[in-house]
Amino acid sequence: MDTLTRKRSLETLGILSPGRVHENLPAARLVEEAIRRREGILAANGALVSETGERTGRSPDDKFIVENGATRDRVDWGSVNRPVAQEVFNGLLRKAAAYLESRDEIFVLDAHAGADPAYTLNVQIVAERAWHALFARQLFRRPTPEELESFEPDWTVVSAPGFRTDPDRDGTNSDVFVGVDFEKRVVLICGTEYAGEIKKSIFTVLNFVLPVEHGVFPMHCSANVGREGDVALFFGLSGTGKTSLSADPERRLIGDDEHGWTDRGIFNFEGGCYAKCIDLSPEKEPQIYNAIRFGAVVENVVVDERTREVDFTDASRTENTRAAYPLEFIEGAVLEGMAGHPKAILFLTADAFGVLPPISRLSPEQAAYYFLSGYTAKLAGTEAGLGDEPQATFSTCFGAPFLPLPPTTYSGMLQRKMREHNVRCYLVNTGWSGGPYGVGERIDIAHTRAMVRAAISGELAEAETRTDPHFGLKVPLRVPGVPEEVLNPRETWPDREAYDEQAKRLAARFRENFRRFEEEVSEEVRKAGPKD
């Protein structure tokens, strides 16, 4: 982008006379700038370590969508998609622009979202922090020098973490504001240092734009591909193993979090990975561990002051420690970000109640039911107010915080794609067995990998199964490399009656949650859930 176009781009935001503007700096320069500005330190492995302050995760209660002609009749308004008036957004954008204009320097990055050229968004990030620009550079797709010369942004993300809003004056919920304006094509992020808001705001944009404007199915999933071109998709909420299971040394990683499904196949939205790294080890997750090196950004981990070694087991700052790195840091990754239609879909859930089977084969109707349910369980003690018991979490389509349209829009697209391409679907429990969290043990990742590989290869398509009495799921009796007793969670509990009671309670939670969809789905899908 030439200087005149850059100036015009910033002026459109109201940034008329900025200080020094750092444009499209390479990763090494951004690392240098972040250290010079005391935004982070280098760890022994070469990664930049930054802290996000009091906000160590997303701020869902502070996220808004501007209610205007583009969104009024399309967005699924409610507790997730909160409306904000156009004048409120405009006022905050003016104040944020004035704030950034008053800084000595700002960082501007031009990037792509979407590997398929037919659907690529040009995204410009205007950031107060050097490390936020580095984060965006490593996670979005990086244009070539030739593409940068003619770059014109389709969307702009304004990141001003040092600008705190005033709820009484500005009409916000707190001093943090994350707003998306689908008419201006601007995302505004104020008051939070958590870099994940940058990534997820553009995911929210794509979850609206792709279905509405292009009929493309956007998905909160990771994806990989085998030697025979057999693509697999992994849906799951944070902590369910989406990134870990898709980073398989025997398969090539396409992407770890966000993809689209077109008439030609799937494509990655991103150019990097954002891995949860609590308890990360080279033995269990070598690909991710080895990707954390110079150029990577690691958030909120504890570093030894003398040796600069990272202690990935220390959750004293947060359980949500994260590492961001470019896709090329994963050996053998599909850098072009595109592949064919999937052969298998896996829904991942970390069932902390310890009752779901470790793997189940789903009918098309069950796939729709469990996709709309989007179940996992938060662990006791990991968040304030959770108490002693795990908490069932239902996040529609395994990504409710990022889905502006009605849930059945996305589930309908999934059903059509599965029927059209004859895709197998499985529910995989990566959580607990032998009892709930605190009593039982987490299912061995080696066993889970064996089950996942058998599902993808087609070995389980015709395998002999039993029907789970509580959930109606088809559970394979045998999986190569997995002890048979592992496949039946009831047999792993010392007290079988306690298992049955726990299973009944979880089944009831599913039914209660699904009531909101009963009028919008077919009778076959309604009956595909847990039994009474």
Secondary structure, DSSP 8 states (H G I E B T S, - for coil): --HHHHHHHHHHHT--S-SEEEES--HHHHHHHHHHTTS-EE-TTS-EEE--TT--S--GGGEEEE-STTTTTTS-BTTTBEEE-HHHHHHHHHHHHHHHHTSSEEEEEEEEE-SSGGG-EEEEEEES-HHHHHHHHHHSB---HHHHHT---SEEEEEETT----HHHH--SSS-EEEEETTTTEEEEES---THHHHHHHHHHHHHHIIIII--EEEEEEEEE-TT--EEEEEE-TTSSHHHHH--TTSEEEESSEEEE-SS-EEES-SEEEEE-TT--TTT-HHHHHH-STT-EEES-EE-TTT--EETT--SS-S--EEEEEGGGSTT--TT-EE--EEEEEEEE--TTS-S-SEEEE-HHHHHHHHHH-EEEE-TTSSTT--SS-EEEE-GGG-GGG--S-HHHHHHHHHHHHHHHT-EEEEEE-SEESSSTTTSEE--HHHHHHHHHHHHHTTTTT--EEE-TTT--EEES-BTTB-GGGG-HHHHSS-HHHHHHHHHHHHHHHHHHHGGGTTTS-HHHHTTS---
